[in-house]
Amino acid sequence: MSKQKSLNEYLAAVDPDVAASFRALRGSAQKSGDLSSETLELITLASFATARMELAFKGHAKRACENGLPKASVQHAVVTLLGASLPMATVVETLQWLDDVTPA
């Protein structure tokens, strides 16, 4: 069974220069201030949840948790969206996405 390509891998297969430019843009944006990498990842995950971008959320959540971000922190970030920008059904759906890609 082959590993599913990430969104960036798909883009790179179509146009490597565009993919590299996108990564450079994101890297510059992340370095433009003094927020921690953990905080930046939680902001990114919250934005993916709000935009209902399942694939992007799952990819980032899986990688972030594998790199030491506690699953409970991601859950907290998602639950914080309840009533602020997301209804309960979407919050629960996003928590399920997290469960899909992380161990219990």
Chimera marker file (.cmm) of the C-alpha trace (Angstrom):
<marker_set name="trace">
<marker id="1" x="0.000" y="0.000" z="0.000" r="1" g="1" b="0" radius="0.5"/>
<marker id="2" x="1.435" y="3.383" z="-0.983" r="1" g="1" b="0" radius="0.5"/>
<marker id="3" x="1.626" y="6.368" z="1.339" r="1" g="1" b="0" radius="0.5"/>
<marker id="4" x="-0.834" y="9.138" z="0.474" r="1" g="1" b="0" radius="0.5"/>
<marker id="5" x="0.880" y="12.275" z="-0.821" r="1" g="1" b="0" radius="0.5"/>
<marker id="6" x="0.592" y="15.478" z="1.156" r="1" g="1" b="0" radius="0.5"/>
<marker id="7" x="-1.004" y="18.512" z="-0.471" r="1" g="1" b="0" radius="0.5"/>
<marker id="8" x="2.438" y="20.062" z="-0.898" r="1" g="1" b="0" radius="0.5"/>
<marker id="9" x="3.753" y="16.869" z="-2.530" r="1" g="1" b="0" radius="0.5"/>
<marker id="10" x="0.881" y="16.989" z="-5.034" r="1" g="1" b="0" radius="0.5"/>
<marker id="11" x="1.571" y="20.622" z="-5.806" r="1" g="1" b="0" radius="0.5"/>
<marker id="12" x="5.304" y="19.914" z="-6.168" r="1" g="1" b="0" radius="0.5"/>
<marker id="13" x="4.568" y="17.149" z="-8.660" r="1" g="1" b="0" radius="0.5"/>
<marker id="14" x="2.675" y="19.657" z="-10.810" r="1" g="1" b="0" radius="0.5"/>
<marker id="15" x="4.991" y="22.639" z="-10.332" r="1" g="1" b="0" radius="0.5"/>
<marker id="16" x="8.034" y="22.339" z="-8.042" r="1" g="1" b="0" radius="0.5"/>
<marker id="17" x="8.771" y="26.082" z="-8.211" r="1" g="1" b="0" radius="0.5"/>
<marker id="18" x="5.286" y="27.025" z="-7.033" r="1" g="1" b="0" radius="0.5"/>
<marker id="19" x="5.494" y="24.500" z="-4.180" r="1" g="1" b="0" radius="0.5"/>
<marker id="20" x="8.901" y="25.828" z="-3.119" r="1" g="1" b="0" radius="0.5"/>
<marker id="21" x="7.630" y="29.411" z="-3.261" r="1" g="1" b="0" radius="0.5"/>
<marker id="22" x="4.634" y="28.491" z="-1.118" r="1" g="1" b="0" radius="0.5"/>
<marker id="23" x="6.885" y="26.857" z="1.497" r="1" g="1" b="0" radius="0.5"/>
<marker id="24" x="9.157" y="29.926" z="1.471" r="1" g="1" b="0" radius="0.5"/>
<marker id="25" x="6.188" y="32.268" z="1.935" r="1" g="1" b="0" radius="0.5"/>
<marker id="26" x="4.868" y="30.220" z="4.878" r="1" g="1" b="0" radius="0.5"/>
<marker id="27" x="8.337" y="30.083" z="6.417" r="1" g="1" b="0" radius="0.5"/>
<marker id="28" x="8.742" y="33.850" z="6.156" r="1" g="1" b="0" radius="0.5"/>
<marker id="29" x="5.312" y="34.449" z="7.684" r="1" g="1" b="0" radius="0.5"/>
<marker id="30" x="6.110" y="32.165" z="10.609" r="1" g="1" b="0" radius="0.5"/>
<marker id="31" x="9.463" y="33.880" z="11.263" r="1" g="1" b="0" radius="0.5"/>
<marker id="32" x="7.996" y="37.387" z="11.099" r="1" g="1" b="0" radius="0.5"/>
<marker id="33" x="7.178" y="37.571" z="14.802" r="1" g="1" b="0" radius="0.5"/>
<marker id="34" x="7.972" y="36.080" z="18.181" r="1" g="1" b="0" radius="0.5"/>
<marker id="35" x="5.258" y="33.425" z="18.568" r="1" g="1" b="0" radius="0.5"/>
<marker id="36" x="6.434" y="29.940" z="19.464" r="1" g="1" b="0" radius="0.5"/>
<marker id="37" x="6.242" y="27.177" z="16.881" r="1" g="1" b="0" radius="0.5"/>
<marker id="38" x="3.611" y="25.456" z="19.051" r="1" g="1" b="0" radius="0.5"/>
<marker id="39" x="1.437" y="28.575" z="19.105" r="1" g="1" b="0" radius="0.5"/>
<marker id="40" x="1.826" y="29.035" z="15.353" r="1" g="1" b="0" radius="0.5"/>
<marker id="41" x="0.778" y="25.428" z="14.745" r="1" g="1" b="0" radius="0.5"/>
<marker id="42" x="-2.299" y="25.807" z="16.971" r="1" g="1" b="0" radius="0.5"/>
<marker id="43" x="-3.293" y="28.968" z="15.076" r="1" g="1" b="0" radius="0.5"/>
<marker id="44" x="-2.835" y="27.142" z="11.775" r="1" g="1" b="0" radius="0.5"/>
<marker id="45" x="-4.888" y="24.173" z="12.968" r="1" g="1" b="0" radius="0.5"/>
<marker id="46" x="-7.661" y="26.461" z="14.222" r="1" g="1" b="0" radius="0.5"/>
<marker id="47" x="-7.769" y="28.208" z="10.862" r="1" g="1" b="0" radius="0.5"/>
<marker id="48" x="-8.017" y="24.882" z="9.031" r="1" g="1" b="0" radius="0.5"/>
<marker id="49" x="-10.832" y="23.820" z="11.359" r="1" g="1" b="0" radius="0.5"/>
<marker id="50" x="-12.709" y="27.072" z="10.802" r="1" g="1" b="0" radius="0.5"/>
<marker id="51" x="-12.301" y="26.773" z="7.029" r="1" g="1" b="0" radius="0.5"/>
<marker id="52" x="-13.297" y="23.078" z="7.260" r="1" g="1" b="0" radius="0.5"/>
<marker id="53" x="-10.123" y="22.037" z="5.458" r="1" g="1" b="0" radius="0.5"/>
<marker id="54" x="-10.036" y="18.407" z="6.553" r="1" g="1" b="0" radius="0.5"/>
<marker id="55" x="-6.965" y="17.221" z="4.630" r="1" g="1" b="0" radius="0.5"/>
<marker id="56" x="-4.851" y="20.184" z="5.687" r="1" g="1" b="0" radius="0.5"/>
<marker id="57" x="-6.022" y="19.856" z="9.307" r="1" g="1" b="0" radius="0.5"/>
<marker id="58" x="-5.268" y="16.138" z="9.410" r="1" g="1" b="0" radius="0.5"/>
<marker id="59" x="-1.840" y="16.505" z="7.850" r="1" g="1" b="0" radius="0.5"/>
<marker id="60" x="-0.772" y="19.280" z="10.193" r="1" g="1" b="0" radius="0.5"/>
<marker id="61" x="-2.314" y="17.656" z="13.279" r="1" g="1" b="0" radius="0.5"/>
<marker id="62" x="-0.624" y="14.326" z="12.628" r="1" g="1" b="0" radius="0.5"/>
<marker id="63" x="2.767" y="15.900" z="12.026" r="1" g="1" b="0" radius="0.5"/>
<marker id="64" x="2.443" y="18.295" z="14.985" r="1" g="1" b="0" radius="0.5"/>
<marker id="65" x="1.530" y="15.524" z="17.417" r="1" g="1" b="0" radius="0.5"/>
<marker id="66" x="4.333" y="13.305" z="16.089" r="1" g="1" b="0" radius="0.5"/>
<marker id="67" x="6.691" y="16.227" z="16.761" r="1" g="1" b="0" radius="0.5"/>
<marker id="68" x="5.611" y="16.566" z="20.382" r="1" g="1" b="0" radius="0.5"/>
<marker id="69" x="2.569" y="18.853" z="20.387" r="1" g="1" b="0" radius="0.5"/>
<marker id="70" x="0.195" y="17.292" z="22.920" r="1" g="1" b="0" radius="0.5"/>
<marker id="71" x="-3.077" y="16.054" z="21.455" r="1" g="1" b="0" radius="0.5"/>
<marker id="72" x="-4.810" y="17.728" z="24.406" r="1" g="1" b="0" radius="0.5"/>
<marker id="73" x="-3.466" y="21.104" z="23.223" r="1" g="1" b="0" radius="0.5"/>
<marker id="74" x="-4.961" y="20.584" z="19.766" r="1" g="1" b="0" radius="0.5"/>
<marker id="75" x="-8.254" y="19.505" z="21.338" r="1" g="1" b="0" radius="0.5"/>
<marker id="76" x="-8.226" y="22.644" z="23.496" r="1" g="1" b="0" radius="0.5"/>
<marker id="77" x="-7.605" y="24.862" z="20.460" r="1" g="1" b="0" radius="0.5"/>
<marker id="78" x="-10.501" y="23.241" z="18.608" r="1" g="1" b="0" radius="0.5"/>
<marker id="79" x="-12.930" y="23.365" z="21.549" r="1" g="1" b="0" radius="0.5"/>
<marker id="80" x="-12.069" y="27.054" z="22.026" r="1" g="1" b="0" radius="0.5"/>
<marker id="81" x="-13.648" y="27.694" z="18.604" r="1" g="1" b="0" radius="0.5"/>
<marker id="82" x="-17.029" y="26.538" z="19.946" r="1" g="1" b="0" radius="0.5"/>
<marker id="83" x="-19.439" y="29.440" z="19.752" r="1" g="1" b="0" radius="0.5"/>
<marker id="84" x="-16.741" y="31.863" z="18.618" r="1" g="1" b="0" radius="0.5"/>
<marker id="85" x="-16.500" y="30.740" z="15.007" r="1" g="1" b="0" radius="0.5"/>
<marker id="86" x="-17.834" y="27.194" z="14.856" r="1" g="1" b="0" radius="0.5"/>
<marker id="87" x="-21.036" y="25.405" z="15.833" r="1" g="1" b="0" radius="0.5"/>
<marker id="88" x="-20.884" y="22.278" z="17.991" r="1" g="1" b="0" radius="0.5"/>
<marker id="89" x="-21.287" y="19.860" z="15.077" r="1" g="1" b="0" radius="0.5"/>
<marker id="90" x="-18.226" y="21.265" z="13.319" r="1" g="1" b="0" radius="0.5"/>
<marker id="91" x="-16.160" y="21.254" z="16.514" r="1" g="1" b="0" radius="0.5"/>
<marker id="92" x="-17.041" y="17.599" z="17.096" r="1" g="1" b="0" radius="0.5"/>
<marker id="93" x="-16.300" y="16.753" z="13.462" r="1" g="1" b="0" radius="0.5"/>
<marker id="94" x="-12.886" y="18.407" z="13.762" r="1" g="1" b="0" radius="0.5"/>
<marker id="95" x="-12.167" y="16.501" z="16.983" r="1" g="1" b="0" radius="0.5"/>
<marker id="96" x="-13.004" y="13.328" z="15.051" r="1" g="1" b="0" radius="0.5"/>
<marker id="97" x="-10.507" y="14.325" z="12.339" r="1" g="1" b="0" radius="0.5"/>
<marker id="98" x="-7.907" y="14.608" z="15.084" r="1" g="1" b="0" radius="0.5"/>
<marker id="99" x="-8.803" y="11.150" z="16.392" r="1" g="1" b="0" radius="0.5"/>
<marker id="100" x="-8.459" y="9.783" z="12.847" r="1" g="1" b="0" radius="0.5"/>
<marker id="101" x="-4.770" y="10.716" z="12.724" r="1" g="1" b="0" radius="0.5"/>
<marker id="102" x="-3.570" y="10.445" z="16.329" r="1" g="1" b="0" radius="0.5"/>
<marker id="103" x="-3.450" y="7.635" z="18.863" r="1" g="1" b="0" radius="0.5"/>
<marker id="104" x="-6.010" y="7.670" z="21.666" r="1" g="1" b="0" radius="0.5"/>
<link id1="1" id2="2" r="1" g="1" b="0" radius="0.2"/>
<link id1="2" id2="3" r="1" g="1" b="0" radius="0.2"/>
<link id1="3" id2="4" r="1" g="1" b="0" radius="0.2"/>
<link id1="4" id2="5" r="1" g="1" b="0" radius="0.2"/>
<link id1="5" id2="6" r="1" g="1" b="0" radius="0.2"/>
<link id1="6" id2="7" r="1" g="1" b="0" radius="0.2"/>
<link id1="7" id2="8" r="1" g="1" b="0" radius="0.2"/>
<link id1="8" id2="9" r="1" g="1" b="0" radius="0.2"/>
<link id1="9" id2="10" r="1" g="1" b="0" radius="0.2"/>
<link id1="10" id2="11" r="1" g="1" b="0" radius="0.2"/>
<link id1="11" id2="12" r="1" g="1" b="0" radius="0.2"/>
<link id1="12" id2="13" r="1" g="1" b="0" radius="0.2"/>
<link id1="13" id2="14" r="1" g="1" b="0" radius="0.2"/>
<link id1="14" id2="15" r="1" g="1" b="0" radius="0.2"/>
<link id1="15" id2="16" r="1" g="1" b="0" radius="0.2"/>
<link id1="16" id2="17" r="1" g="1" b="0" radius="0.2"/>
<link id1="17" id2="18" r="1" g="1" b="0" radius="0.2"/>
<link id1="18" id2="19" r="1" g="1" b="0" radius="0.2"/>
<link id1="19" id2="20" r="1" g="1" b="0" radius="0.2"/>
<link id1="20" id2="21" r="1" g="1" b="0" radius="0.2"/>
<link id1="21" id2="22" r="1" g="1" b="0" radius="0.2"/>
<link id1="22" id2="23" r="1" g="1" b="0" radius="0.2"/>
<link id1="23" id2="24" r="1" g="1" b="0" radius="0.2"/>
<link id1="24" id2="25" r="1" g="1" b="0" radius="0.2"/>
<link id1="25" id2="26" r="1" g="1" b="0" radius="0.2"/>
<link id1="26" id2="27" r="1" g="1" b="0" radius="0.2"/>
<link id1="27" id2="28" r="1" g="1" b="0" radius="0.2"/>
<link id1="28" id2="29" r="1" g="1" b="0" radius="0.2"/>
<link id1="29" id2="30" r="1" g="1" b="0" radius="0.2"/>
<link id1="30" id2="31" r="1" g="1" b="0" radius="0.2"/>
<link id1="31" id2="32" r="1" g="1" b="0" radius="0.2"/>
<link id1="32" id2="33" r="1" g="1" b="0" radius="0.2"/>
<link id1="33" id2="34" r="1" g="1" b="0" radius="0.2"/>
<link id1="34" id2="35" r="1" g="1" b="0" radius="0.2"/>
<link id1="35" id2="36" r="1" g="1" b="0" radius="0.2"/>
<link id1="36" id2="37" r="1" g="1" b="0" radius="0.2"/>
<link id1="37" id2="38" r="1" g="1" b="0" radius="0.2"/>
<link id1="38" id2="39" r="1" g="1" b="0" radius="0.2"/>
<link id1="39" id2="40" r="1" g="1" b="0" radius="0.2"/>
<link id1="40" id2="41" r="1" g="1" b="0" radius="0.2"/>
<link id1="41" id2="42" r="1" g="1" b="0" radius="0.2"/>
<link id1="42" id2="43" r="1" g="1" b="0" radius="0.2"/>
<link id1="43" id2="44" r="1" g="1" b="0" radius="0.2"/>
<link id1="44" id2="45" r="1" g="1" b="0" radius="0.2"/>
<link id1="45" id2="46" r="1" g="1" b="0" radius="0.2"/>
<link id1="46" id2="47" r="1" g="1" b="0" radius="0.2"/>
<link id1="47" id2="48" r="1" g="1" b="0" radius="0.2"/>
<link id1="48" id2="49" r="1" g="1" b="0" radius="0.2"/>
<link id1="49" id2="50" r="1" g="1" b="0" radius="0.2"/>
<link id1="50" id2="51" r="1" g="1" b="0" radius="0.2"/>
<link id1="51" id2="52" r="1" g="1" b="0" radius="0.2"/>
<link id1="52" id2="53" r="1" g="1" b="0" radius="0.2"/>
<link id1="53" id2="54" r="1" g="1" b="0" radius="0.2"/>
<link id1="54" id2="55" r="1" g="1" b="0" radius="0.2"/>
<link id1="55" id2="56" r="1" g="1" b="0" radius="0.2"/>
<link id1="56" id2="57" r="1" g="1" b="0" radius="0.2"/>
<link id1="57" id2="58" r="1" g="1" b="0" radius="0.2"/>
<link id1="58" id2="59" r="1" g="1" b="0" radius="0.2"/>
<link id1="59" id2="60" r="1" g="1" b="0" radius="0.2"/>
<link id1="60" id2="61" r="1" g="1" b="0" radius="0.2"/>
<link id1="61" id2="62" r="1" g="1" b="0" radius="0.2"/>
<link id1="62" id2="63" r="1" g="1" b="0" radius="0.2"/>
<link id1="63" id2="64" r="1" g="1" b="0" radius="0.2"/>
<link id1="64" id2="65" r="1" g="1" b="0" radius="0.2"/>
<link id1="65" id2="66" r="1" g="1" b="0" radius="0.2"/>
<link id1="66" id2="67" r="1" g="1" b="0" radius="0.2"/>
<link id1="67" id2="68" r="1" g="1" b="0" radius="0.2"/>
<link id1="68" id2="69" r="1" g="1" b="0" radius="0.2"/>
<link id1="69" id2="70" r="1" g="1" b="0" radius="0.2"/>
<link id1="70" id2="71" r="1" g="1" b="0" radius="0.2"/>
<link id1="71" id2="72" r="1" g="1" b="0" radius="0.2"/>
<link id1="72" id2="73" r="1" g="1" b="0" radius="0.2"/>
<link id1="73" id2="74" r="1" g="1" b="0" radius="0.2"/>
<link id1="74" id2="75" r="1" g="1" b="0" radius="0.2"/>
<link id1="75" id2="76" r="1" g="1" b="0" radius="0.2"/>
<link id1="76" id2="77" r="1" g="1" b="0" radius="0.2"/>
<link id1="77" id2="78" r="1" g="1" b="0" radius="0.2"/>
<link id1="78" id2="79" r="1" g="1" b="0" radius="0.2"/>
<link id1="79" id2="80" r="1" g="1" b="0" radius="0.2"/>
<link id1="80" id2="81" r="1" g="1" b="0" radius="0.2"/>
<link id1="81" id2="82" r="1" g="1" b="0" radius="0.2"/>
<link id1="82" id2="83" r="1" g="1" b="0" radius="0.2"/>
<link id1="83" id2="84" r="1" g="1" b="0" radius="0.2"/>
<link id1="84" id2="85" r="1" g="1" b="0" radius="0.2"/>
<link id1="85" id2="86" r="1" g="1" b="0" radius="0.2"/>
<link id1="86" id2="87" r="1" g="1" b="0" radius="0.2"/>
<link id1="87" id2="88" r="1" g="1" b="0" radius="0.2"/>
<link id1="88" id2="89" r="1" g="1" b="0" radius="0.2"/>
<link id1="89" id2="90" r="1" g="1" b="0" radius="0.2"/>
<link id1="90" id2="91" r="1" g="1" b="0" radius="0.2"/>
<link id1="91" id2="92" r="1" g="1" b="0" radius="0.2"/>
<link id1="92" id2="93" r="1" g="1" b="0" radius="0.2"/>
<link id1="93" id2="94" r="1" g="1" b="0" radius="0.2"/>
<link id1="94" id2="95" r="1" g="1" b="0" radius="0.2"/>
<link id1="95" id2="96" r="1" g="1" b="0" radius="0.2"/>
<link id1="96" id2="97" r="1" g="1" b="0" radius="0.2"/>
<link id1="97" id2="98" r="1" g="1" b="0" radius="0.2"/>
<link id1="98" id2="99" r="1" g="1" b="0" radius="0.2"/>
<link id1="99" id2="100" r="1" g="1" b="0" radius="0.2"/>
<link id1="100" id2="101" r="1" g="1" b="0" radius="0.2"/>
<link id1="101" id2="102" r="1" g="1" b="0" radius="0.2"/>
<link id1="102" id2="103" r="1" g="1" b="0" radius="0.2"/>
<link id1="103" id2="104" r="1" g="1" b="0" radius="0.2"/>
</marker_set>
